[in-house]
Amino acid sequence: GDEGLKLWEAVKGFCSVFSRVKRRRLIRKHFLAFDTLNTGKITRFQFVDTIKEVAAEFFLDFDYKIREVIGPVILSLEL
């Protein structure tokens, strides 16, 4: 119920941070660099590294609500 709604809203907010074309392209570029075998999959650590690099390059800051809900799931986003 309530936790599912919080997670849904946090994921929507997280995705909206990366909704601009340049940000999406950079994320895709990093993901493809990690996926050398073209499996379409990356590890959780590679995902977190990509998010940190893109966030640092574009000076992104995540809303407290997003960090509170998604942060523990994606290790810790030390941004």
Secondary structure, DSSP 8 states (H G I E B T S, - for coil): -HHHHHHHHHHHHHHHHT-SHHHHHHHHHHHHHH-TT--S---HHHHHHHHHHHHHHTT----HHHHHHHTTTTS----
